[in-house]
Amino acid sequence: MNKLDILVFAAHPDDVELACSGTVLKHISLGYKVGIVDLTKGELGTRGSAAIRAEESKVASEILGIHVRENLGFRDGFFEIDESHLLKVVSIIRKYKPEIILSNASSDRHPDHKRAGDLISRANFLSGLMKIEDEQPAWRAKTIYRYIQDNYVKPDVIVDITGFDLKKLEAIKAFKSQFYDANSTEPQTPISKPDFLDFILGRAKEFGRSINADYGEGFTVERNIGVNNLFDLV
C-alpha cells in the first residue's frame, strides 16, 4: 500500500517546490503516485524556523496533492554520507519502493544539495543489495534524475510543465517565510529578494523554450537513457 511511482528527496523543505514541483504536479495529474522525503528541517535557514517550515510544508503538500511527505530529521548542514544516514535512506526507499527517484542537484551553490543527491544515489544502490538487512526486502529504483536548482547545470532531460507553472508558483509561495515580504524584519537572503520568483519562472521558460514548450524543468542523469524506439524521444 505504501508503494510510490516517484519518490522525491530534498535536502531542505522547499527544495522540491523550487526545483521540480511542476514535474511532481504533472505526474500526479497523469495518475502516478508521488511522495516527498525531506532530509532536514531546514533549521539553519536564515529566515523563519524549523517549526514554521514544517507548517509551510504541510500547506505546500496540500497544494501539490502528493500522496505522502516525511522528514528524516537529519541535521541541517551537518548530515554526512555515512553508514547511519545511508541506512535510514535505504529503509525509506524500501518502504516506498519507487520506480523513479528525483533528488538534489549534482552541483549547486548550497553544499547540502550536492551532498544530499550523492547520499541518495549511493543509498539507492545499497537498497538493492539483499544482504543489507532491513524490515523491508531489497529494492532499487530503476533510475535517479537529479533536478537542477540555483546554479545552472546543462540538463540531460527536460520535462514540459506547461499548464502547471502557476500551481508551481503557488506551492513555492507556501514557504512565505523564505521569500520576499515587504513587512519582514528578517535578514535578506539570495532567495528573499523581490525578483527571485521572476528568476524561477525565467529558468522554467528557458528550459521550456529549448524543447519548444512554454515552461520546463531540467534534470541530469547518472546513467544513459535507453529506449526501444527512437520515436519515444520525439
N, C-alpha and C positions, 0 to 999 in steps of 0.2 A: 504493500500500500504506500510505502514511502518513495517508491521509485520515481525519479525525475528524468525527463529527457535532457534537460540542460541544467547544470549546476554552475552558478556564477560565484566566484570567490573574489573578495576585496580586502585589501589591507585595512581600509577605513570605511566606516559608514559614509556614504555619498560618492565613493569611487565608481560604483556601478551606475548610479544615476547620471553622473557626469560623462562617463565614457561610453557606455553601451546600453543605456536604458531603452533607446529606440529599438535595438535588436531584441531585447527582452520583450518589449511590448508587441513587436511584430510576430514573434514566435508564439506568444501566448494567444494572439488573435488567430493563429493558424492551428490552434488546438494542442500545442505542446505544453507539457508541464515544466515549469521553470522555478527554481529556488535560488536564494542568495545566502551565502555564508560570509559574514564579516569577520575578519580575524581579530581585530581590536575594536575597542570602543571609541577610538579617536580622542583619548583623554589628554593627549599632548597638544591638541589643536589650540591655536592662539585664541580663537573666539569660541564662546559657548562652553559647554561642559559635556562630560560623558552622559550624564542624565538627560540633558537637553537633546543630545544627538540620538539617544535611544528613542525618545518620543518622536523626533523628526523621522527616524527610520520607520516607525510604525505608520506614519502618515504617508510617506513615500511608498511603502509596500502596498498600501491600500490603493493608491493611485495606479501603481503598476499592475496590480492584480496577480501578484506572484502567489505561488502555492505554499511556500514556506520561507521563513527567514530565521537564521540563527546567528548568534555572536559567540565566538570561541573564547573571548576574553583574554587573548594574548596581550602582552604588554606593548603598548604603542611605542614605537621607536626602538624597542629592545628585543623583540622576538627574533629568534635565530633559526637557521636551518640545522637543527639538531634532532636527536632521536625523539625527545619528548614532543616537540612540535610536529614532527613528521608523523608520529603515530596517532596524534589527535586528528590530523587531517586525513590520514588513512581511514580512521574509523568513520569519518563523515562521508568520504567517498563510498565506502562500502555500505553505509546506511542508506544513501540515496541512489546509488547505482546509476549515475548519469551516463548517457551515451556521449555527450559532449560537455567539456568543461571550458568556461571562459575565465580568464584570470588576468591579473595586473600586467602592465606593460613590461616589455623586455628591457626598456631603458627609460628613465624619467627623472624629472627634477627632484622628486622626493625619493630618498633611498629606500624607504619602506616598500615602494611599489615594485621595483625590480626584485627585491628580496622575497616579497610575497609571491610573485609569479614563479620565481625559481623554486620556492618551497613547494608550491602546488604541483609543479611539474615533476619534481622528484617524488613527492608523496603519491602521485598517480601511478608512477612506475612501481613503487613499492607495494601499493594497494593490490596489484595484480599477482603478487608473489604468495603462493599458497602457504609457505612455511612461516609467514608472519601471522601469528595467531591473533584473532580478534573475535568479538561476539558475532560478527557477520563474515560470511565467506569472502574469498578473494574476488576483487572486481577492479577492472581498469577501464576508464573511459576510452573510447575509440580515438579521440583526438583532443588537443587543447588549442584554443585560439586565445592569443593574448591581446587584449584591447589596448588601443592607443590612448594615452592620457594627455598630460600637459605638453611634453616635448613632442615635436613632430617626429614620427618614425614612418618610413615608407611602408604602406600596408601591402600585405600579400593577398588579402581578401577584403572586399568592401561589401557591406550589406546595405541594400536600399531601404532606408527607413522613411521614405516619403509617406506622408499621411500620419506619421507618429511623432513628428518633430515638436508639435505643440504640447502633446502629452508628456514628452521627454522633458521639456522645459518646466512643466507643472511639477513633475517628480523632483527635479533639481531644486525648485523653489521651496519644496517642503523642508529643506535644510536651511531655513531662513536665518539661523544664527550665523551661518558661514558666509552669506553673501551680502551684497550691498543693502544697507539700511541707513537712510539719511538721519535717523534718530539714534543710531547706535553710538555708544561712547567707547566701544571696544577698539583695540588697535586695528589698523588696516592691514590686510594680508593680500597676497597676489590674487586671491580669488574673491576678495570682497570689494574690489574696485567697481565703479558703476558700469564699465564696459565689458566686464568679464563674460556675461552671458551672451553678449554680441560675439565674442571670440568663440564660444562654444557653438553657436549657430553658424558662424563663418566656417569653422572647421568642418561641420556637417555638410555645408554647401560645397566646400572644396572637394571633399571625398565624393559627394554625390555627383558633382559635375564630371568627374573622371570616369563615371560609369553611365553617363547620360541620364542621371536621375536628379531630383531636386535636392535630396538630402541623403547622406550615407554615414556609416560608421566603419572605421578601419580596424583590421586585426592583422597580427603577424602569426605565422605558423611555425611549428617546431619540426615538422617533417613534411615531405612532399605531399601534395594533394593528388589523389588518384581518382580517375573517373573511367567508366566503361565506355562512354560515348562522348565525343568532343562537343556534341550539341547540348550536353548537360552544362557546359560552360558558357553558352550563348546567352 
